[in-house]
Each structure stands twice: as C-alpha cells, then as structure tokens.
Amino acid sequence: KRGALASAMNLLGVSTNTGLSFNATDSLVLTLAGTAAITSTQKFRDPTAWMHVLFRQNSGGGELFVNGNSVGTTATVSAVFNTAVAHQIGALNSAALFSGYVARVCFVDGQYLAASDFGLANSEGTWISKSQAACKAIVDGPGNNNFMLDFDTGAALANLGNDFSD
C-alpha cells in the first residue's frame, strides 16, 4: 500500500542494480542489471488500495503481475535473485526508500508460480490475498532460499518481524 505518490520508491532491491520500484510518474518498473526490463503502462495512484505484486522468472524470461493481472513481460533473466548478494525490502542500495505499508513478503526459489497461488479476485473483482497458512505452505515447498515475512504482530508487538523460512 503506497504512502506517497509521484515519487520514486523501491519495493525490492537486489545487488546494486536490480530491483522493483515505482517511478515518479507512478508506474511500476522492474530493473534488471541497471536496465528497465518492464515498465507498466498502468499508473498506480491510489494510496488507499492494497496491491499484490508478483515477479516470476524462469530461463525464458519473466513476468510482472499486479493484483493477478500481468503488467508486462521480459525476455531478460536476472541471475542475482537468490544469490549471496544484498536483498533489500523497501530500498535499493539504501536509496529511494519505500513509503507505505507491506503486509506480507513471500520470496520463493525454484518454483514458477502463478498469481493465483497467492490470491484471487472476489465476486466484486477485488484482489484478496490467500491466508498466511497458504503462503507458508508455498514457502515450505521446493526451493533452497524460500522465506516469508508476515509482519504479523500476533498477540504482542514483540512478535513483529517474525518470519518463516526453509
């Protein structure tokens, strides 16, 4: 959920030049090795709306989804995901920090999953995230570097930031 509009802000940064961000015109941009591989034509300008963002890739390329809908594809593949380089949630090189809210992060290695694995549109067309248990089942599946950050405080604020990983 965005907290500010018309400003560049990173959702995810990997290594020094790969990341997922909103640009100053409110498009979603996937940058791979310093080059914009996907730039959405859609503008994301509703700071009251939660969004589900999914990037998936295999050896043939990648695809970016927002709320279950594809916003672009690329034939470019990045080798830095799931490697021993810095992965930052809400930043890239500690710059253009994300302003907003993040409810759950599921990072999955070794599976090419569909947006429907994480959520679905209800009868009114609103994207609804699947349960914590459903996401944890994906994280517990195949892959060497899976993790889920749920940001669930549970019964106490001391639980904030608890995560699940394999």
trRosetta pair geometry for C-beta under 8 A, 3 or more apart (Angstrom, degrees):
i j d omega theta_ij theta_ji phi_ij phi_ji
1 47 7.1 78 170 -174 81 55
1 48 7.6 -23 -158 -177 112 15
1 49 6.8 -175 -124 93 84 35
1 50 4.9 -46 -70 -98 100 60
1 51 7.0 153 -79 11 46 77
1 100 5.2 -173 93 -178 56 108
1 101 4.3 3 54 51 107 102
1 102 8.0 -156 25 -67 72 33
1 103 7.7 65 -7 -29 103 102
2 5 6.6 80 136 -75 136 68
2 9 7.8 135 -135 63 96 143
2 22 6.9 39 -107 -31 129 166
2 44 6.7 133 -22 130 143 107
2 46 7.8 117 44 82 113 43
2 47 4.9 -95 89 -114 87 73
2 51 7.8 29 -22 6 88 123
2 99 7.1 45 -169 90 66 76
2 100 4.5 -77 -132 -89 24 139
3 47 6.3 85 -122 -154 19 117
3 99 4.1 -111 69 143 108 82
3 100 3.8 -166 -12 -84 86 54
3 101 6.9 108 -54 -19 104 71
4 7 5.3 -13 126 36 120 126
4 9 6.9 117 67 -36 107 147
4 47 7.3 62 -49 -105 12 133
4 99 4.2 23 9 90 112 141
4 100 7.2 -122 14 -54 67 85
5 26 5.9 -1 -159 -89 90 119
5 45 5.6 57 -133 -139 136 74
5 47 6.2 -105 -43 -53 101 111
6 24 5.9 27 -176 -173 54 67
6 25 7.4 20 -123 -102 64 26
6 26 6.4 -33 -71 -47 49 99
7 22 7.8 56 84 101 52 109
7 24 6.0 4 -119 -115 21 72
7 99 7.4 28 79 23 130 132
8 21 6.3 23 -170 158 81 129
8 22 6.8 -178 -140 93 39 65
8 23 5.5 -11 -102 -141 84 44
8 24 5.2 -37 -45 -52 80 77
8 96 4.7 -54 120 -140 97 132
9 21 6.2 179 91 -159 36 92
9 22 5.3 8 53 50 83 101
9 96 5.4 -164 -113 163 34 87
9 97 6.6 -25 -142 99 91 33
9 98 4.8 108 164 -111 110 47
9 99 5.6 -102 -116 14 155 80
9 100 7.6 119 127 -3 153 108
10 13 5.3 12 173 -49 147 101
10 19 5.4 -29 -143 166 114 141
10 20 7.2 107 -161 78 70 49
10 21 4.4 -47 -103 -97 56 106
10 88 7.4 36 122 100 135 109
10 90 6.5 97 94 167 84 24
10 91 5.2 84 74 -138 130 16
10 92 4.4 -169 -115 -10 159 92
10 95 7.4 83 -7 88 133 62
10 96 4.9 99 -16 97 95 101
10 97 7.0 -49 43 -117 92 19
10 98 5.8 -93 77 -54 53 87
11 19 7.5 154 57 173 66 92
11 20 4.6 -45 62 100 110 98
11 21 6.1 -172 8 -94 76 42
11 22 7.4 87 -34 -18 98 80
11 53 6.5 -17 175 75 167 159
11 89 7.5 -32 164 -157 53 62
11 90 6.9 -19 -148 -86 29 39
11 98 5.8 83 -96 -92 43 135
12 19 5.6 -176 96 -151 60 76
12 20 4.6 31 45 37 97 102
12 87 7.2 -16 -168 -172 95 84
12 88 7.0 153 -159 82 46 57
12 89 6.0 -19 -103 -112 72 54
12 90 7.9 20 -77 -21 41 31
12 92 7.7 54 117 -71 32 90
13 18 7.3 125 -164 83 53 55
13 19 4.1 -18 -106 -99 58 127
13 86 7.4 -3 111 117 97 99
13 87 7.3 164 88 -157 55 39
13 88 4.2 -3 57 55 101 105
13 91 5.4 -58 8 109 132 52
13 92 2.9 169 -104 -100 128 64
13 93 6.3 -130 178 -8 153 54
14 18 4.4 -39 71 87 95 107
14 19 6.2 171 17 -79 69 64
14 78 7.4 99 87 150 139 144
14 80 5.1 142 138 117 115 116
14 81 5.9 -29 -152 -87 166 61
14 85 6.5 82 177 96 74 114
14 86 7.4 175 -148 94 38 58
14 87 5.2 0 -107 -110 79 74
14 88 7.7 -160 -69 23 38 69
14 92 7.9 -37 14 -121 38 92
15 18 5.3 52 46 24 107 104
15 80 4.4 -59 -26 -164 131 151
15 83 8.0 20 -63 68 106 115
15 85 4.3 5 -86 147 74 150
15 86 6.7 135 -90 54 22 75
16 92 8.0 99 -166 173 31 88
16 93 5.8 54 -142 -74 67 114
17 31 6.9 -100 166 135 64 116
17 33 5.8 41 106 -157 115 27
17 34 4.0 -19 176 -62 133 80
17 92 8.0 82 -107 177 21 123
18 31 6.1 -164 -136 103 37 77
18 32 5.4 25 -124 -128 98 44
18 33 6.2 11 -74 -46 97 41
18 34 7.8 -57 -63 -32 58 47
18 78 5.4 109 -138 -145 146 147
18 80 5.3 158 26 58 154 139
18 81 7.7 -116 130 -53 146 76
18 92 8.0 -164 76 -135 35 121
19 30 7.8 -157 103 -148 36 47
19 31 5.4 8 52 53 69 104
19 92 4.1 -62 -60 -88 163 133
20 28 7.2 -1 -175 -176 89 95
20 29 7.4 168 -152 87 45 50
20 30 5.4 -13 -104 -104 78 70
20 31 7.7 -165 -75 22 32 72
20 53 7.0 145 158 149 145 139
20 55 6.2 -146 -81 -27 138 141
20 64 7.8 161 -126 -125 116 123
21 28 7.6 168 91 -153 32 54
21 29 5.4 -20 67 62 79 95
21 31 7.1 1 18 0 107 112
21 92 6.8 -67 -60 -11 126 131
21 96 6.6 25 -141 121 139 137
22 26 6.1 -10 -173 -136 112 39
22 27 7.1 153 -152 76 63 33
22 28 6.0 -40 -96 -97 65 56
22 29 7.3 129 -122 14 16 86
22 44 6.5 -102 -118 62 120 119
23 26 7.2 -72 71 -2 65 15
23 27 5.3 -2 37 56 107 85
23 29 5.2 61 -37 -15 106 131
23 39 7.5 -2 -6 -139 138 108
25 43 6.9 -85 144 -115 78 107
26 43 4.4 55 99 -163 113 87
26 44 5.4 -155 172 54 92 59
26 45 5.0 21 -173 -71 161 85
27 39 5.4 38 139 -179 139 86
27 40 4.8 -175 -165 64 87 81
27 41 7.3 -12 -125 -106 119 9
27 42 7.1 129 -126 77 73 49
27 43 6.2 -57 -72 -100 63 59
27 44 7.5 117 -118 8 21 87
28 38 7.9 -9 110 117 86 99
28 39 7.6 165 84 -152 47 44
28 40 4.3 44 46 0 87 128
28 42 7.4 5 13 74 101 95
28 44 6.2 53 -44 -7 97 133
28 53 7.1 -169 -145 -125 148 126
28 64 6.9 -174 118 156 124 140
28 66 6.5 161 -1 -61 161 131
28 71 6.3 51 61 113 125 156
29 36 5.4 -55 -163 -133 111 106
29 38 7.0 168 -151 91 43 61
29 39 4.9 -2 -107 -107 84 77
29 40 7.5 -115 -64 9 47 77
30 36 7.3 107 75 -159 49 59
30 37 5.1 -54 102 63 98 98
30 38 4.2 29 37 47 112 99
30 39 7.8 -140 29 -64 65 44
30 55 6.1 134 -110 -112 134 137
30 62 7.4 -134 149 105 159 133
30 64 5.4 -154 -32 -69 136 139
30 72 7.4 -164 19 85 118 124
30 74 7.0 -129 89 -14 130 142
31 34 6.6 0 172 -133 110 10
31 35 6.6 159 -156 75 74 26
31 36 5.5 -43 -98 -92 77 51
31 37 6.7 143 -127 5 21 84
32 35 6.2 -30 69 63 68 81
32 37 4.4 30 12 -32 111 135
32 74 7.1 160 3 133 140 159
32 76 5.0 163 76 126 150 129
32 77 7.7 169 -167 117 152 10
32 78 4.5 -133 -142 -67 108 111
33 76 7.7 -127 26 178 111 131
33 78 6.6 -175 -30 -113 88 91
33 80 7.9 152 -70 -10 77 125
35 76 7.4 -155 83 -115 118 171
36 39 5.3 16 170 -49 128 106
37 62 7.3 47 131 58 141 118
37 74 4.0 23 165 -117 107 159
37 76 4.7 -117 -125 53 126 133
38 62 7.6 -107 -25 96 132 102
38 64 4.9 169 111 4 159 135
38 71 7.1 104 164 105 123 85
38 72 3.7 147 -155 108 111 134
38 73 7.0 136 -97 40 122 7
38 74 5.2 -108 -50 -41 95 113
39 72 7.0 110 51 -68 28 169
40 43 7.9 173 108 -64 108 30
40 44 7.6 48 84 -26 149 102
40 64 7.2 -111 -67 105 98 132
40 66 7.2 19 -106 -10 153 135
40 71 4.1 -18 -112 168 107 126
40 72 5.9 -132 -88 -17 58 119
41 71 7.5 -162 28 -166 67 85
41 72 8.0 135 -8 -65 78 107
42 66 7.1 -130 74 49 148 146
42 71 5.8 -84 22 -130 118 117
44 51 6.7 -2 -150 -71 135 156
44 66 7.2 -127 -85 -155 128 159
46 49 4.0 42 107 5 120 117
47 100 7.5 -139 -146 -111 87 104
50 101 7.9 -60 -107 84 88 113
50 103 6.9 8 -144 -9 128 137
50 127 7.8 -131 97 80 91 102
51 66 5.7 -27 -169 -161 115 97
51 67 6.0 -84 -146 -47 70 94
51 127 7.7 51 -141 64 42 144
52 65 7.7 -18 111 117 89 99
52 66 7.0 141 76 -162 57 45
52 67 5.4 112 43 -88 90 46
52 68 7.0 41 75 -32 125 68
52 115 7.0 115 118 -159 124 103
52 118 6.4 165 -171 114 134 123
52 119 5.4 -131 -82 25 171 149
52 127 5.4 -131 12 148 118 141
52 129 6.2 160 -86 -84 125 89
53 64 7.5 -16 -167 -169 86 89
53 65 7.1 158 -155 86 40 62
53 66 5.7 -10 -101 -104 70 72
54 64 7.3 160 87 -156 55 44
54 65 4.3 -2 58 56 100 108
54 66 8.0 -171 24 -73 71 31
54 113 7.7 -103 -164 92 134 96
54 115 5.1 -169 27 -98 152 82
54 118 6.6 170 -79 27 130 147
55 62 6.1 19 -178 175 89 126
55 63 7.4 176 -148 86 53 41
55 64 5.1 -14 -101 -104 81 75
55 65 7.7 -172 -74 22 37 71
56 62 6.3 176 92 -149 42 80
56 63 5.8 -8 58 55 87 84
56 65 7.8 17 4 0 99 110
56 112 5.6 105 171 -152 123 66
56 113 6.2 -152 -104 54 139 62
56 114 8.0 -56 -14 -88 164 27
57 61 6.6 -104 -141 139 86 29
57 62 3.4 -36 -92 -89 93 103
57 63 7.7 164 -82 14 56 56
57 77 5.8 142 174 -131 129 78
57 78 6.8 105 52 34 174 81
57 81 7.3 136 45 24 127 150
57 112 7.8 -104 89 -114 19 94
58 61 7.4 6 59 49 67 39
58 62 7.7 152 16 -84 50 60
58 77 7.8 -67 99 -114 27 122
58 112 4.9 -12 -60 -88 117 135
59 77 6.5 -7 -144 -95 33 160
60 75 7.3 -65 165 -139 60 68
60 77 7.8 118 67 -65 14 121
61 73 6.3 58 132 173 131 92
61 74 5.3 -167 -169 98 106 54
61 75 4.3 -69 -90 -122 129 32
61 76 6.5 64 -130 39 83 32
61 77 6.1 -112 -101 -63 34 83
62 73 7.0 175 93 -154 46 60
62 74 5.2 0 56 56 86 96
62 76 7.3 -43 20 77 104 65
62 77 6.7 137 -29 -105 99 59
62 78 7.7 -4 -30 10 146 91
63 70 5.7 -48 -177 -130 114 108
63 72 7.3 178 -150 97 58 44
63 73 4.8 -21 -101 -104 80 81
63 74 7.7 -174 -76 21 39 67
64 70 7.1 102 76 -156 50 62
64 71 5.2 -56 102 62 98 93
64 72 5.1 7 46 60 110 85
64 73 7.6 -161 16 -79 73 36
65 68 6.2 -8 176 -136 123 9
65 69 6.3 148 -155 71 80 30
65 70 5.6 -48 -96 -91 77 45
65 71 6.6 143 -121 4 23 85
65 115 4.5 -125 140 -71 162 128
66 69 6.1 -28 68 62 67 85
66 71 5.3 36 5 -31 103 132
67 115 7.9 59 132 -177 18 142
67 119 7.9 -70 -145 95 51 136
67 121 7.5 69 165 -83 94 95
67 127 3.8 -134 -148 -38 91 150
68 115 4.3 164 -116 123 55 141
68 116 6.7 64 -128 -66 108 67
68 119 6.7 -116 -59 88 106 97
68 120 7.1 73 -84 -127 146 32
68 121 6.0 -109 39 -40 158 96
68 127 5.7 -177 -4 -111 108 114
69 115 7.8 -43 -9 25 26 173
70 73 6.9 -1 -175 -50 125 89
78 81 5.8 86 101 -13 108 96
79 83 7.0 44 142 -36 71 140
80 83 5.4 -94 -157 32 44 124
80 85 5.6 -40 -165 42 102 144
81 87 8.0 70 -135 -101 58 121
81 109 7.8 -180 137 -105 98 87
82 107 7.9 163 -79 161 88 110
82 109 4.5 109 -111 -109 148 120
82 144 7.5 104 -175 72 123 92
82 145 4.4 153 -143 59 99 150
87 107 7.7 66 160 -124 155 158
88 91 4.4 -61 143 71 134 88
88 92 6.4 175 64 -89 125 33
88 93 7.8 -150 16 -20 153 22
88 94 7.1 -135 -133 -66 163 53
89 98 7.8 -54 151 16 62 142
89 102 6.8 98 165 -155 121 178
89 105 6.0 -64 -116 -84 142 162
89 149 7.3 -81 -43 43 169 157
90 97 5.9 21 154 -161 92 73
90 98 3.7 -104 -141 27 77 116
90 102 7.0 -108 -64 -26 108 141
91 94 5.2 16 167 -112 143 28
91 95 6.5 118 -164 41 92 32
91 96 7.0 144 -137 71 60 60
91 97 5.2 -18 -88 -105 95 67
91 98 6.9 -110 -51 -6 55 84
92 95 6.1 -44 76 57 68 84
92 96 6.5 -2 39 54 93 106
94 97 7.7 -9 -176 -72 49 94
98 102 7.4 51 117 -45 148 115
102 105 6.4 10 167 -48 125 99
102 149 7.9 22 129 102 121 118
102 151 6.4 134 101 -23 81 158
103 129 7.4 -154 100 -10 135 166
103 151 6.2 -142 -161 63 30 126
104 129 6.8 129 38 -172 136 154
104 132 7.3 -153 -110 -105 142 77
104 135 6.4 38 164 130 140 178
104 148 6.9 -11 -172 -171 95 94
104 149 6.9 168 -155 88 46 60
104 150 5.3 -3 -115 -127 91 51
104 151 6.6 -136 -80 27 48 98
105 147 7.9 12 108 106 97 88
105 148 6.8 167 87 -154 57 46
105 149 4.3 15 48 47 103 102
105 151 8.0 78 2 -19 87 107
106 118 6.7 -165 42 -113 146 121
106 135 5.0 -124 -81 -165 136 112
106 138 6.3 39 -173 86 139 127
106 139 6.1 -123 -146 -65 94 103
106 146 7.9 -10 -175 -165 76 90
106 147 7.8 -171 -147 96 42 44
106 148 4.9 -5 -105 -107 72 88
107 145 7.2 -56 125 127 110 87
107 146 6.5 171 94 -148 68 44
107 147 5.1 9 52 53 106 79
107 148 7.5 -166 23 -76 67 42
108 111 5.2 -54 154 52 122 108
108 113 6.2 26 85 0 159 132
108 138 6.1 -51 -96 149 133 108
108 139 6.8 -117 -92 -96 85 57
108 141 7.8 13 -144 63 112 108
108 143 5.8 -153 -174 -48 65 173
108 146 5.3 15 -120 -116 53 97
109 143 3.7 136 75 -165 75 111
109 144 5.6 -67 100 48 142 63
109 145 4.1 75 -24 52 152 87
109 146 5.6 -128 23 -57 86 66
110 142 5.1 -108 112 131 125 97
110 143 3.7 -175 38 -96 111 75
110 144 6.7 94 -25 3 134 72
111 138 7.4 -142 77 -168 160 93
111 141 6.5 40 -55 106 149 128
111 142 5.9 128 -60 73 104 99
111 143 5.9 -73 -11 -52 95 120
113 117 4.3 -73 -176 33 114 156
113 118 7.3 90 136 -30 130 96
113 138 6.9 31 -99 -149 158 132
114 117 5.3 122 62 -15 68 94
115 118 6.1 -71 -169 43 46 101
115 119 6.8 -45 162 53 80 84
116 119 7.3 -101 -130 72 32 41
116 120 6.0 46 -137 -87 78 84
117 130 7.7 -78 146 2 39 148
117 138 6.2 99 158 -95 116 138
118 129 6.6 -40 155 -143 82 74
118 130 5.8 -144 -178 17 32 108
118 134 7.8 151 -129 117 38 114
118 135 6.6 48 -130 -95 80 95
118 138 7.6 -37 -82 -12 78 164
119 127 5.6 58 132 180 137 89
119 128 5.6 -179 -164 89 102 44
119 129 4.5 -61 -91 -111 120 36
119 130 5.3 -140 -84 -19 51 74
120 127 7.5 178 100 -145 18 59
120 128 6.0 -20 66 58 65 90
120 130 7.4 68 -3 -64 87 87
121 125 5.2 -13 -176 -145 123 38
121 126 6.6 139 -152 64 71 26
121 127 5.7 -43 -92 -88 67 54
121 128 7.3 125 -126 10 18 82
122 125 7.2 -55 67 13 63 16
122 126 5.2 -9 36 58 106 83
122 128 5.2 66 -42 -19 102 127
129 135 7.9 -8 173 -48 104 126
130 134 3.8 -68 144 76 125 148
130 135 6.3 152 85 -43 101 81
131 134 4.8 104 57 2 77 98
131 135 7.3 -146 98 2 45 85
132 135 5.9 -60 -152 41 33 107
132 136 6.1 34 152 -22 68 108
132 150 5.7 38 -131 -128 116 134
132 152 6.9 1 -101 -46 148 148
133 136 5.6 -53 -142 37 31 112
133 137 6.4 38 154 -25 63 101
134 137 5.7 -49 -152 28 31 114
134 138 7.1 32 149 -17 61 100
135 138 5.7 -50 -156 32 39 112
135 139 6.4 37 148 -16 68 106
135 148 5.6 125 136 -125 109 143
135 150 7.8 146 86 -93 136 96
136 139 5.4 -54 -146 40 37 113
136 140 6.1 35 153 -19 68 108
136 148 5.9 -108 -94 31 62 160
136 164 5.3 5 -127 90 97 169
137 140 5.7 -55 -143 40 30 110
137 141 6.8 48 149 -41 59 98
138 141 5.5 -44 -160 9 35 122
138 146 7.6 -159 127 -156 70 137
139 146 4.5 164 -155 152 64 119
139 147 6.3 45 -149 -145 123 10
139 148 4.4 -91 -60 -27 156 109
139 164 5.6 103 106 107 150 110
139 165 7.0 -91 172 -114 120 35
139 166 6.5 -177 154 -29 75 99
140 146 7.5 -140 -49 101 17 146
140 164 7.6 -48 -58 155 86 123
140 166 6.1 139 -125 -80 41 111
141 146 7.1 120 58 -66 67 168
143 146 4.4 93 93 -42 126 105
143 166 6.8 115 84 48 81 143
144 166 7.5 -130 -154 94 23 113
145 166 8.0 -130 -97 61 3 95
146 165 6.4 165 97 -149 62 64
146 166 4.9 41 57 14 103 113
147 163 5.9 20 180 162 105 127
147 164 6.8 163 -158 88 60 52
147 165 3.9 -15 -106 -99 90 98
147 166 7.6 -135 -74 13 57 66
148 163 6.1 172 86 -164 53 81
148 164 4.6 2 52 56 102 98
148 165 7.3 -171 21 -72 60 56
149 161 7.2 -27 -154 -150 102 52
149 163 4.7 -36 -99 -105 62 113
150 162 6.9 -21 49 83 104 80
150 163 6.8 163 8 -112 77 54
150 164 7.3 47 -23 0 111 100
151 160 6.7 12 -155 -156 59 74
151 161 6.8 17 -107 -78 58 40
152 159 6.9 -37 103 125 70 118
152 160 7.9 -157 86 -110 27 48
152 162 7.0 -53 61 55 82 104
153 156 6.8 -133 166 92 87 25
153 157 5.5 -23 -153 -104 119 44
153 159 5.5 117 -170 70 39 98
153 160 5.0 -7 -102 -73 78 82
154 159 3.9 0 31 70 119 167
154 162 7.3 22 -18 21 125 141
155 159 7.1 83 44 -6 58 139
156 159 5.5 109 70 -7 74 96
157 160 5.6 -11 -173 -19 58 116
159 162 5.1 -35 -176 -16 77 125
